[in-house]
């Protein structure tokens, strides 16, 4: 799956701090620490080498020891102040207080005692440092889903017990399955339960608002090894491969939709490959970016989207003529 720019930015910033604290680290060790390939580490270092503070002359750039780099060792020699302690302005501190309170509101009941104490301590110290400005922050954020379902999931996570779920998927097909809950995951719009599904014998993300019923079982959860990126949504590999050729104004698609590959083209446009299991979702996406669509492959997908657009226009016809 293609990596989002925000994900790479976080890794690049983390890499500077890591290398500042560990002078002279083999490329393979850096790759293992950040769970990426050695090739990706080299690409990241090459990017950082051309990054720095305004001015962007050689003495303004982040720098590495070239001799060590040629020997397969990454040695940071100039961080350009990227590792200095963060100094927050009032607005930034208030935003962080709001984020921590939202986390405490949404995930507090599911955290173990140690993590809950760390979260509470950080929030208390930051609130005290922010002063009166923090008093104006009032956050109410709840995990989306039926209250009794959310409460049951929280209880299972706290007790370390297996869950029996009645779940409806994106195709509106309901099923019953037993899962070992691992943790709650929140995104910008949705809340998910990351769990080990016994039926699939692997980790799965379940949208909490699609859980119809949840029951805590007496069976304790088993130990499972999950992927480092298990919290990221991945389309079903059995879904058909679709390629969209889009204009530059639709760049958000590559950043916000799970795509397998992105190919930037010389004219500024780009292509994305997607695995699609739900054709209705695909039609909605293509119609949403219709003004920036240059090509769709395979052709039958383009024909289906065009038919959906014609049907929509036909449905609006009588309304438009009667206006």
Protein Blocks (a to p, Z undefined) as FASTA:
>chain_A
ZZdfklmmmmmmmmmmmmmmmghiafklmmmmnopafklmmmmmmmmmmgccehjaaklp
ccddfklmmnopacdfbgghmlgccdddfklmmmmmmmmmmmmmmmmmmpcfklmmmmmm
mmmmmmmmnommlmmpccddddeddfklmmmmmmmmmnopacddddddfkopacdddddd
fbdcddfkbccdddddfklopaddddfklpmbdcddfbdcddddddfklmpccddfkbcc
ddddddfklmmmmmmpccfbdcddfkopacdddddfblklmmmmmmmmmmmpcbdcdfkl
mmmmmmmmmmmmmmmmmmmmmZZ
